[in-house]
Amino acid sequence: LGDCQSLQNFAKTLDFSAVQQAAINDGLGGIADQSSVTFAVRSSAPVEDQESHSFAGIFESELNVVSADVKDAIRHCFVASLDHRVFSYKHSVGVGIDAIELAVIVQTMIDADCAGVGFSLNPQNNDFDELVIEANWGLGITVVSGDVIPDQYLIEKQTGTVLQRNLGC
């Protein structure tokens, strides 16, 4: 636990490289009126969703981030990937703790009434002809974190027919 905190404290002191700074500035520069736009700063990793495990809710995301705070949100997402709970979960599922590859994505925020997660194939049976959507009211954070049992929709891809609908709570 102490080693993780030391690692996180060190990571907080790191600056973005010139290339990283330019990429962030270029990306934000493409937004005409940044004062009225907020961003979703989301993290993901190559080890996140595998057949035998899922890191859903383990990595951090920040929502409704104003442009002036985007760099801090990116840093927060990276630093959070060095948390003891991330290393503990990696160890429990057999992922090397030295696998610290992380992507942080900055997206324009959508003020949604409901949101969630979409699976391009049915994760219960790996059926490529079906997709699954899990959602609830709000911005979807409670779905990803596992804090709610979301509404779940099983959809046949070719026709768009809803095959099954389970309401959460």
Secondary structure as the mmCIF struct_conf table of DSSP 4:
data_model
#
loop_
_struct_conf.conf_type_id
_struct_conf.id
_struct_conf.beg_label_comp_id
_struct_conf.beg_label_asym_id
_struct_conf.beg_label_seq_id
_struct_conf.end_label_comp_id
_struct_conf.end_label_asym_id
_struct_conf.end_label_seq_id
HELX_RH_AL_P HELX_RH_AL_P1 GLY A 2 LYS A 12
TURN_TY1_P TURN_TY1_P1 THR A 13 THR A 13
HELX_LH_PP_P HELX_LH_PP_P1 LEU A 14 SER A 17
HELX_RH_AL_P HELX_RH_AL_P2 ALA A 18 GLY A 29
TURN_TY1_P TURN_TY1_P2 GLY A 30 GLY A 30
BEND BEND1 ALA A 32 ALA A 32
HELX_RH_3T_P HELX_RH_3T_P1 GLN A 34 SER A 36
STRN STRN1 THR A 38 SER A 44
TURN_TY1_P TURN_TY1_P3 PRO A 46 VAL A 47
BEND BEND2 GLU A 48 GLU A 48
STRN STRN2 ASP A 49 ASP A 49
BEND BEND3 GLU A 51 SER A 52
STRN STRN3 SER A 54 SER A 54
TURN_TY1_P TURN_TY1_P4 ALA A 56 ILE A 58
BEND BEND4 PHE A 59 PHE A 59
STRN STRN4 SER A 61 VAL A 66
HELX_RH_3T_P HELX_RH_3T_P2 SER A 67 ASP A 69
HELX_RH_AL_P HELX_RH_AL_P3 VAL A 70 ALA A 80
TURN_TY1_P TURN_TY1_P5 SER A 81 LEU A 82
BEND BEND5 ASP A 83 ASP A 83
HELX_RH_AL_P HELX_RH_AL_P4 HIS A 84 SER A 92
TURN_TY1_P TURN_TY1_P6 VAL A 93 GLY A 94
TURN_TY1_P TURN_TY1_P7 ILE A 97 ASP A 98
STRN STRN5 ALA A 103 THR A 108
BEND BEND6 ASP A 113 ASP A 113
STRN STRN6 CYS A 114 PHE A 119
BEND BEND7 SER A 120 LEU A 121
STRN STRN7 ASN A 122 ASN A 122
TURN_TY1_P TURN_TY1_P8 PRO A 123 ASN A 126
STRN STRN8 ASP A 127 ASP A 127
TURN_TY1_P TURN_TY1_P9 PHE A 128 ASP A 129
STRN STRN9 GLU A 130 TRP A 137
BEND BEND8 GLY A 138 GLY A 140
HELX_RH_AL_P HELX_RH_AL_P5 ILE A 141 SER A 145
TURN_TY1_P TURN_TY1_P10 GLY A 146 GLY A 146
BEND BEND9 ASP A 147 VAL A 148
STRN STRN10 ASP A 151 GLU A 156
TURN_TY1_P TURN_TY1_P11 LYS A 157 THR A 159
STRN STRN11 VAL A 162 ASN A 166
#
